[in-house]
Amino acid sequence: MSNYDNYRTARSLLRLGPYERWQVTCIVDLLGKHDNRVAADDRRRIARQKSASMLSLQARGRRVSSIAPYGWTPDPMRPWRLIRQPEEQETLQRILREAKAGKSYRAIARGLDAAGVPCRSGRAWSHQVIGAIVRRAGRNGGEV
């Protein structure tokens, strides 16, 4: 028996007139909308908490993904920890300097390709990768 059938049965037992049925329908709709808003607020709150927790772990050098961020590598002795990768850290600082100077992500990517700096994927640098690196640095307060 569906919820609608339960509603119809209850409505017939109460012997409501058309106006009262309309009122009950409106109240049920309002309560449903309220429940949806509360659930959406809960999802947003949980997402904010999870994001803050993950950023806090990253700031302390903890690994929160199967892929280490650019400039870092998993510690061979303690794989849940991240250690700095010196070659990538130099490139990372260059990217952040150029972004702070106002260069576009595309211009930074072209400059890295022209200088022969390898991307971790082995392909050419793209503005999406540069943007992700800069945004990550911004979330961590400039510390990468």
Secondary structure, DSSP 4 states (H G I P E B T S, - for coil): --HHHHHHHHHHHHT--HHHHHHHHHHHHHHHHHHHHHHHHHHHHHHHHHHHHHHHHHHTTB--SSSPPTTEEE-SSSTTBEEE-HHHHHHHHHHHHHHHTT--HHHHHHHHHHHTPPPTTSS---HHHHHHHHHHHHHTTT--
